[in-house]
Amino acid sequence: MLTATLPPETRGDFAAGGYAYDSQDVALASLADLDLLRAVARLRMPVWWINGALDQLRVNEELFRRLSPHSELIVVPRTTHLLPAMRPEVFNAMLSLAVATLQRDADVPGR
């Protein structure tokens, strides 16, 4: 499975236990009390929704983008929910661009 989905440079991390399967139940249970739509609508900072095109959790991405007025949706081709592990160079480039955008906007008066 790792060979089929992850590039060689990230396989070792996953094989060594780099994914916290044992914490999933706690993390997912904590979402039960979260009013996600209300929480997303309250966002006032720039948000980038970065999803893999093959991500099984993309069902509400357009809704989230519409609810958060300062957001953009970026969909990365040939990638699942494991975007940072499957395509680390693309994900890191997205993060670098996000940081550069925030820095640029911080230097603009009135923003």
N, C-alpha and C positions, 0 to 999 in steps of 0.2 A: 504494500500500500504506500509506504513512504517513497519508494522508488518511482512509483507512478504519478505521484502528486507533488512532491517537493523537490526543489533543486538540490544538488549535492551539498551545497554549503549550509543548508538548514536541516538536513536529515539527521545529523548527529545529535542536535539539540532535542529533537523530538524523540529520537530513539533512547536518549538518556533520561527521558521523563520530563521534557520541557513543556508539557501540557498538563495542567493541574486538573485531571479528570475528577479527583476526589473532592474538589471544591465546587464542582458544577451544581450539585444539588442545593447547597447553601446559597450560591449566587442566584440561581434561578428562583428559588423560594423567596428571596428578598424582593424580587420583582412583582410578586403577587399583590403587594400593597401600593405599588407605584401607579399613579394615574399618568401613563406615558404621554398621552396626547396633551394633557394640560402642562406637563413638564416641558415638552418640546415647544409648545406655544409660548412659554415664558422666556425662552432663550432670546437674549438681546445682543449677544456677541456674534461675530462671524462663525459660521459652522460649515464644515465641509463634510458631507456624507460621502464617504469613500467606500464603495462596495465592489466586490468581485461580480462579474457578469453571471457567474454560475453559483452565486451565493444563495442558499435556500432561505435566507432571512430577508430577502429584498421586497417582500410583499407590501410593505408600507413606505417604501422610500420616497415615492412622489408625495404622499400625504405629509410625511415629516418635512420634506422640502417646502411645501406650501405653508405649513404651520410655523416654520421658523423663517421669518422674512429676510434674514441676513445670511441665507445659506445657499450652497451650491451642491448639486449632486454630481458625483464623478463615478463612473462605472468603468472598472478595469477589465478588459477582455481576458478570456482564457484563465479566469481565476475564481476560486470558491470563497467561502467565508474565511479561509486561511490565507488571505491576501498577503499579510506581512511575511509569512513563511514561504508561500509559493512563489512570490515575485518581490523579494525584499528590495531589489534595486528600484523597482517602480514605486513601491510604498515609501521608501526613503526619499525618493525624488519628490513625491507628493508632500511629504512632511516638510522638506526643505522649501518647497514653493509656498506652502502655507505660512511658514515662519517668515519668509521674505515678504509675503503679502501683508502680514500683520505689521512687520517693521515699517514697511513703506507707508501703510495707512496711519501708523502712529505718528509719522512725521508730517502728515497733512493737517493743517489747521482746520478745526471744525469737525474732525472725525473722532 
